[in-house]
Amino acid sequence: MRPLLRASGIAAALFALLLGACAPQPPTPAPASADEPADFPGAYYKQLAAQGRPLWRVDPVGSLVAIEVRRSGSLGHLGHDHVVASHDVGGYVAPAEGRADLYVPLQQLAVDEPALRAAAGFETQPTASDIAGTRSNMLEKVLEADRLPFALIAVSGVEARSGSASVALTFHGVTRRLEVPVQVEENAERIEVTGRFSIDQTDFGMTPYSILGGAIAVRNRLDLRFRIRAVRY
């Protein structure tokens, strides 16, 4: 079947916040990306570091955002469910300021890695051509990644008692405020935040992909899971 007829990829809203995990030796953080969004407040965090304020930098190697995209429609069985993932989350965490800012470069999103499909409980494996078609449709037709190349996540606080984080997610040019359930672990050198939540594509101005009058379509609801790891700056 042509890639366009596969329940297309979509996706990506992504997430993260303050985190933790005990490690005997603190990992070396990956270098900060030279491709931060133009409107990302990186200078604010570098100023905090220059003032000696506690600062953590997101480690892309230890972080993951995975979006599960499920098919629908009367002929949905002819397509596939998909997993879209980012291994390139960047940003900073400043717990003393009650703030974190992160970004996800959409052009680097991966589609249907076998291990992530297995973790999502998807039993099939799309062909290489299906995956390439899905990724192209996702970036060009749905996310418009050439025009809007980043998703931005601004965290304004974590409520330990309720286990939730206040997040402003900017995706596809639309900002929505969310309360995201999180689990936080931390030690002196590392913070790790994990969690799950869902969003609707239409809330961010996107139209769920469909063909044949909706007989093959992608569900509006996207399910996200994340692990964001940050290490001392």
NORMO-V912184 format. One record per pair of residues at least 6 apart in sequence whose ideal C-beta (glycine too) atoms are under 8 Angstrom apart, sorted by sequence separation. I is the first residue (numbers start at 1). J is the second residue. D is the distance in whole Angstrom. If there is no record, write none. Layout:
I	J	D
I	J	D
This chain:
36	42	5
49	55	5
71	77	8
94	100	7
139	145	4
140	146	7
158	164	7
159	165	7
169	175	7
185	191	8
186	192	7
201	207	7
202	208	7
210	216	7
211	217	8
48	55	5
93	100	4
117	124	8
139	146	8
158	165	5
159	166	8
168	175	6
169	176	6
184	191	7
185	192	5
201	208	5
210	217	4
71	79	5
92	100	7
117	125	7
126	134	7
157	165	7
158	166	8
168	176	7
169	177	8
184	192	7
209	217	7
210	218	7
71	80	7
91	100	7
92	101	6
157	166	5
168	177	5
169	178	6
184	193	5
208	217	6
209	218	5
32	42	8
45	55	6
71	81	6
91	101	5
92	102	8
155	165	6
156	166	5
167	177	7
168	178	8
183	193	7
208	218	5
70	81	5
91	102	3
114	125	6
155	166	7
156	167	8
166	177	7
167	178	5
182	193	5
183	194	5
208	219	7
69	81	7
90	102	7
91	103	6
155	167	5
156	168	7
166	178	8
167	179	8
182	194	7
183	195	6
208	220	5
68	81	7
69	82	4
89	102	6
90	103	5
112	125	7
154	167	7
166	179	6
167	180	5
182	195	4
68	82	8
69	83	7
89	103	7
90	104	8
112	126	5
153	167	6
154	168	4
165	179	7
181	195	5
68	83	6
69	84	6
89	104	6
90	105	8
153	168	7
164	179	5
165	180	5
180	195	6
181	196	7
67	83	7
88	104	7
153	169	6
154	170	8
164	180	6
181	197	7
66	83	6
67	84	5
88	105	5
152	169	7
153	170	8
164	181	5
165	182	5
180	197	5
201	218	8
66	84	7
67	85	7
86	104	5
151	169	7
152	170	4
163	181	6
164	182	7
202	220	6
66	85	5
86	105	8
112	131	5
151	170	7
152	171	8
163	182	6
178	197	7
201	220	5
65	85	7
88	108	5
111	131	5
151	171	5
163	183	7
200	220	5
64	85	6
65	86	4
87	108	8
178	199	8
200	221	6
201	222	6
64	86	7
86	108	7
112	134	7
199	221	8
200	222	7
64	87	6
86	109	6
87	110	7
111	134	6
176	199	8
198	221	6
199	222	5
63	87	7
65	89	6
85	109	7
86	110	8
111	135	5
148	172	6
158	182	7
160	184	7
198	222	6
32	57	7
64	89	8
84	109	5
85	110	5
148	173	5
198	223	5
199	224	7
61	87	8
63	89	5
84	110	7
85	111	8
109	135	7
158	184	6
198	224	7
60	87	6
84	111	6
111	138	7
176	203	6
196	223	7
197	224	6
29	57	5
60	88	5
83	111	7
85	113	6
144	172	7
165	193	8
176	204	7
196	224	7
30	59	6
60	89	6
82	111	6
83	112	6
109	138	7
143	172	6
174	203	7
196	225	5
29	59	5
30	60	5
60	90	7
82	112	6
83	113	7
109	139	7
165	195	8
169	199	8
174	204	4
195	225	7
196	226	8
30	61	6
58	89	6
85	116	6
174	205	5
194	225	8
195	226	6
27	59	6
58	90	6
80	112	8
107	139	7
172	204	5
173	205	7
194	226	7
58	91	5
83	116	4
106	139	7
171	204	5
172	205	5
193	226	8
194	227	5
27	61	8
57	91	8
58	92	7
83	117	5
172	206	6
193	227	8
194	228	8
27	62	7
57	92	6
58	93	7
158	193	8
192	227	7
193	228	5
56	92	7
57	93	8
83	119	8
192	228	7
55	92	6
56	93	4
83	120	5
106	143	5
192	229	5
55	93	8
56	94	8
107	145	5
191	229	7
192	230	8
55	94	6
56	95	8
65	104	6
81	120	7
83	122	7
106	145	4
190	229	7
191	230	5
54	94	7
190	230	7
53	94	7
54	95	7
81	122	5
190	231	5
16	58	7
54	96	5
80	122	8
106	148	7
107	149	6
189	231	6
190	232	8
53	96	6
81	124	8
106	149	6
189	232	5
53	97	7
58	102	6
80	124	6
82	126	8
105	149	6
106	150	6
105	150	6
106	151	6
48	94	6
80	126	5
104	150	6
16	63	7
45	92	4
103	150	5
104	151	4
103	151	7
104	152	8
16	65	7
45	94	6
48	97	7
103	152	5
104	153	8
15	65	6
42	92	7
66	116	6
80	130	7
102	152	7
103	153	7
14	65	4
40	91	8
101	152	7
102	153	4
68	120	5
82	134	6
101	153	7
12	65	8
14	67	7
66	119	8
100	153	8
101	154	5
102	155	8
13	67	7
36	90	7
66	120	7
80	134	8
84	138	7
100	154	8
101	155	7
12	67	6
33	88	8
99	154	8
100	155	4
11	67	4
45	101	7
99	155	7
10	67	8
33	90	5
99	156	6
11	69	6
32	90	7
98	156	7
99	157	8
10	69	5
98	157	5
142	201	8
9	69	6
41	101	6
8	69	8
40	101	7
7	69	7
91	153	7
93	155	8
7	70	8
40	103	6
143	206	8
7	71	3
142	206	6
7	72	8
142	207	8
37	103	5
36	103	7
142	209	6
141	209	7
7	76	6
35	105	6
8	79	8
11	82	8
7	79	3
10	82	8
12	84	6
14	86	6
33	105	8
137	209	6
5	78	7
6	79	5
7	80	6
9	82	5
11	84	4
16	89	6
5	79	7
6	80	5
7	81	7
8	82	8
10	84	7
12	86	7
19	93	7
7	82	7
9	84	5
14	89	7
16	91	7
18	93	5
17	93	7
1	78	7
18	95	6
1	79	8
18	100	6
17	100	5
16	100	7
17	102	8
16	102	5
15	102	8
14	102	8
14	104	4
12	104	7
12	106	6
95	191	7
12	109	6
11	109	7
93	191	6
9	111	5
40	150	8
37	149	8
40	152	7
37	150	5
39	152	8
37	152	7
6	126	7
6	130	5
9	134	4
3	129	6
8	134	6
9	135	6
12	138	8
102	228	7
3	130	5
6	133	6
11	138	6
6	134	6
9	137	6
10	138	6
1	130	8
3	132	6
4	133	6
8	137	4
9	138	4
3	133	2
8	138	6
62	192	8
2	133	7
3	134	6
11	142	8
12	143	6
10	142	5
11	143	7
3	136	7
4	137	7
8	141	8
9	142	8
10	143	8
3	137	7
8	142	7
56	190	8
56	191	6
17	153	8
14	151	5
16	153	6
18	155	7
73	210	7
75	212	7
79	216	5
93	230	5
13	151	6
15	153	6
17	155	4
78	216	6
92	230	8
12	151	6
14	153	7
16	155	8
73	212	8
76	215	8
89	228	6
18	158	5
75	215	4
76	216	6
17	158	6
73	214	5
74	215	5
75	216	5
76	217	7
92	233	7
73	215	5
73	216	5
73	217	4
71	216	7
72	217	5
71	217	7
72	218	7
18	165	8
71	218	6
72	219	5
17	165	5
70	218	7
71	219	7
69	218	6
70	219	5
17	167	7
69	219	7
70	221	8
15	167	7
69	222	6
70	223	8
15	169	7
68	222	7
14	169	8
67	222	5
68	223	4
13	169	6
67	223	7
68	224	8
14	171	8
67	224	5
68	225	8
13	171	5
66	224	7
12	171	7
65	224	7
66	225	5
65	225	8
66	226	7
65	226	5
64	226	7
17	180	7
22	185	7
26	189	4
27	190	7
63	226	8
64	227	5
65	228	8
18	182	8
20	184	6
21	185	5
23	187	7
26	190	6
63	227	6
15	180	6
17	182	6
19	184	6
20	185	3
21	186	8
22	187	5
62	227	8
63	228	5
18	184	6
19	185	7
20	186	3
21	187	8
23	189	7
63	229	5
17	184	8
19	186	7
20	187	6
23	190	6
62	229	4
18	186	7
22	190	8
21	190	6
20	190	6
58	228	6
59	229	5
19	190	8
20	191	4
21	192	4
58	229	7
59	230	6
19	191	4
20	192	4
58	230	5
59	231	5
18	191	5
19	192	3
20	193	7
57	230	6
19	193	4
56	230	4
57	231	6
18	193	5
19	194	7
56	231	6
57	232	8
17	193	5
56	232	6
57	233	5
16	193	6
55	232	8
56	233	6
55	233	4
15	195	7
15	197	7
49	233	5
13	199	5
45	233	8
10	201	6
13	204	7
10	206	7
10	208	7
10	209	6
8	209	4
7	209	8
29	231	5
28	231	8
29	232	8
27	231	6
29	233	7
26	231	6
5	211	7
26	232	7
4	211	7
10	218	5
19	227	8
21	229	7
7	216	6
13	222	7
15	224	6
19	228	5
7	217	7
8	218	6
14	224	7
16	226	6
19	229	6
5	216	6
7	218	5
11	222	6
13	224	6
15	226	5
17	228	6
19	230	6
10	222	7
14	226	7
16	228	3
18	230	7
15	228	7
